Amino acid sequence: MAGPARYTALLDACVLFPVAVCDSLMSVSFAGVYAVKWTQRIEGEWMRNLEAKTGRGPGAFNSRRDAMREAVLDWEVPEAAWARLVPSLTLPDPDDVHVLAAAIAGHADCIVTANLRDFPADALEPFGLKAIHPDEFLVAQMDLDQIAVLGAFKAQRERLRRPEYTPLAFADALERNGLVRTAERLREAAELI
């Protein structure tokens, strides 16, 4: 399978789990700044974790999953592409090996994850990959294409209806979800979002 020409990020389950972080990453991707990939296994992981945290039953987040799939038609790295790589890979947490395998098979340039220690540089460098925190990743995207990224954040903020968010309240919400530097940048550009 050929990879897209755009910079591609494989999204780990831990960044798809929190709605604010996931929506931020998806919004910036939808603006055409970079391409995103994930797998059905990653998808199942964030959904199960969110169901357990909220006490909601299986299928409670199917509409969110479906919206993500509709927003990114080329999202999936099929299991047939990544599963054969798993036996040859090693990470500190064996449960994360499938993420690295999917990044390789999906021709990703990086893995966006909040669990950086689970993806040490020496394990990723041979494959031309880097693990990057979602906050650092979003700030880097802003540095590359500030107009497109701020436009994406503005559209994201405007979609929020209950409650509606002012630009500063929106930045505060992102900060509460671990996007500290992103929130700082958005406060500096509040009149644009």
C-alpha positions as CSV (number, residue, x, y, z in Angstrom):
1,M,0.0,0.0,0.0
2,A,1.4,3.4,-0.9
3,G,1.5,6.1,1.7
4,P,0.1,9.6,1.2
5,A,2.4,12.4,0.0
6,R,1.5,14.4,3.1
7,Y,3.2,14.1,6.5
8,T,1.4,11.2,8.2
9,A,0.8,10.7,11.9
10,L,-0.3,7.4,13.5
11,L,-2.6,8.3,16.4
12,D,-2.3,6.1,19.5
13,A,-5.4,5.2,21.5
14,C,-4.4,7.4,24.4
15,V,-4.7,10.5,22.2
16,L,-8.1,9.4,20.7
17,F,-9.6,8.7,24.1
18,P,-9.9,12.3,25.4
19,V,-12.5,14.1,23.2
20,A,-10.7,17.5,23.3
21,V,-7.3,16.0,22.2
22,C,-8.9,13.8,19.6
23,D,-11.0,16.5,18.1
24,S,-8.0,18.9,18.0
25,L,-5.9,16.3,16.2
26,M,-8.7,15.4,13.8
27,S,-9.6,19.0,13.1
28,V,-6.1,20.0,12.2
29,S,-5.8,16.9,9.9
30,F,-9.2,17.7,8.3
31,A,-7.8,21.1,7.4
32,G,-5.3,19.3,5.2
33,V,-2.2,20.0,7.3
34,Y,-1.2,16.4,7.7
35,A,-2.7,12.9,7.3
36,V,-3.8,10.6,10.1
37,K,-3.9,6.9,10.5
38,W,-5.0,4.4,13.1
39,T,-6.1,0.8,13.2
40,Q,-9.3,-1.0,14.2
41,R,-7.3,-2.4,17.2
42,I,-6.4,1.2,18.3
43,E,-10.0,2.2,17.8
44,G,-11.3,-0.6,19.9
45,E,-8.8,0.2,22.7
46,W,-9.9,3.9,23.0
47,M,-13.6,2.9,22.8
48,R,-13.3,0.2,25.5
49,N,-11.4,2.5,27.8
50,L,-13.9,5.3,27.3
51,E,-16.8,2.9,27.9
52,A,-15.2,1.7,31.1
53,K,-14.4,5.3,32.3
54,T,-17.9,6.5,31.7
55,G,-19.8,3.4,32.7
56,R,-21.5,3.3,29.3
57,G,-22.0,0.0,27.5
58,P,-20.5,-1.4,24.3
59,G,-21.4,0.6,21.2
60,A,-21.9,3.9,23.2
61,F,-19.3,5.6,21.2
62,N,-20.0,4.1,17.8
63,S,-21.3,7.5,16.5
64,R,-18.0,9.2,17.4
65,R,-16.1,6.4,15.8
66,D,-18.2,6.6,12.6
67,A,-17.7,10.4,12.5
68,M,-14.0,10.0,12.7
69,R,-14.0,7.4,9.9
70,E,-16.2,9.6,7.7
71,A,-13.9,12.6,8.3
72,V,-10.8,10.6,7.3
73,L,-11.6,8.1,4.6
74,D,-8.1,6.7,4.4
75,W,-7.7,6.3,8.2
76,E,-7.2,2.5,8.5
77,V,-3.9,0.6,8.5
78,P,-5.4,-2.9,7.9
79,E,-4.4,-5.6,10.3
80,A,-3.2,-7.7,7.3
81,A,-0.6,-5.0,6.7
82,W,0.8,-4.6,10.3
83,A,0.2,-8.0,12.0
84,R,3.0,-9.8,10.2
85,L,5.5,-7.1,11.5
86,V,4.7,-7.6,15.2
87,P,6.9,-10.7,15.8
88,S,10.0,-8.8,14.6
89,L,9.5,-5.7,16.8
90,T,10.3,-5.0,20.5
91,L,9.1,-2.2,22.8
92,P,9.1,-1.9,26.6
93,D,5.4,-2.7,26.7
94,P,4.6,-5.6,24.4
95,D,1.0,-4.3,24.2
96,D,2.3,-1.3,22.2
97,V,4.1,-3.3,19.5
98,H,1.0,-3.2,17.3
99,V,1.1,0.6,17.3
100,L,4.7,0.6,16.0
101,A,3.9,-2.1,13.5
102,A,0.9,0.0,12.2
103,A,3.1,3.1,12.0
104,I,5.6,1.2,9.8
105,A,2.9,-0.4,7.6
106,G,1.0,2.8,7.3
107,H,4.0,4.8,6.2
108,A,3.7,7.1,9.1
109,D,6.3,9.8,9.9
110,C,5.5,9.8,13.6
111,I,3.4,8.3,16.3
112,V,1.4,10.8,18.3
113,T,1.1,9.5,21.8
114,A,1.0,10.7,25.4
115,N,2.9,7.6,26.5
116,L,6.3,8.7,25.2
117,R,8.3,6.3,27.5
118,D,6.6,3.4,25.8
119,F,8.1,4.4,22.5
120,P,11.8,5.0,23.1
121,A,13.8,6.7,20.3
122,D,16.2,3.8,19.8
123,A,13.3,1.5,19.0
124,L,11.7,3.9,16.5
125,E,14.7,5.5,14.8
126,P,15.6,2.4,12.6
127,F,12.2,2.9,11.0
128,G,12.5,6.6,10.5
129,L,9.8,7.2,13.2
130,K,9.5,9.5,16.2
131,A,7.1,9.5,19.1
132,I,5.7,12.9,19.8
133,H,3.3,14.2,22.5
134,P,0.0,15.6,21.0
135,D,0.8,19.0,22.5
136,E,4.2,19.2,20.9
137,F,2.8,17.9,17.7
138,L,0.0,20.5,17.4
139,V,2.4,23.3,18.2
140,A,4.7,22.0,15.5
141,Q,1.8,22.0,13.0
142,M,1.0,25.6,14.0
143,D,4.6,26.6,13.3
144,L,4.4,25.0,9.9
145,D,1.0,26.4,8.8
146,Q,-0.4,28.9,11.4
147,I,-3.3,30.1,9.2
148,A,-4.6,26.6,8.4
149,V,-4.2,25.4,12.0
150,L,-5.8,28.4,13.6
151,G,-8.6,28.1,11.1
152,A,-9.0,24.4,12.2
153,F,-9.1,25.4,15.8
154,K,-11.7,28.2,15.1
155,A,-13.9,25.6,13.3
156,Q,-13.5,23.2,16.2
157,R,-14.4,25.9,18.8
158,E,-17.5,27.0,16.7
159,R,-18.8,23.4,16.6
160,L,-19.0,23.3,20.4
161,R,-22.6,24.3,21.3
162,R,-23.2,23.0,24.8
163,P,-21.8,25.1,26.2
164,E,-20.5,27.5,23.6
165,Y,-16.9,28.5,24.3
166,T,-15.2,31.9,24.0
167,P,-11.7,31.6,22.5
168,L,-10.1,31.9,26.0
169,A,-12.5,29.3,27.5
170,F,-11.7,27.0,24.6
171,A,-7.9,27.4,25.2
172,D,-8.5,26.7,28.9
173,A,-10.4,23.4,28.0
174,L,-7.5,22.3,25.9
175,E,-5.0,23.1,28.6
176,R,-7.1,21.0,31.1
177,N,-6.7,18.1,28.6
178,G,-2.9,18.4,28.5
179,L,-2.5,20.6,25.5
180,V,-0.7,23.3,27.6
181,R,1.6,24.9,24.9
182,T,-1.2,24.7,22.3
183,A,-3.5,26.5,24.7
184,E,-0.8,29.2,25.2
185,R,-0.6,29.7,21.5
186,L,-4.3,29.9,21.1
187,R,-4.6,32.5,23.8
188,E,-2.0,34.6,21.9
189,A,-4.1,34.3,18.8
190,A,-7.5,34.5,20.5
191,E,-8.9,37.1,18.1
192,L,-8.3,34.6,15.2
193,I,-10.1,31.7,16.8
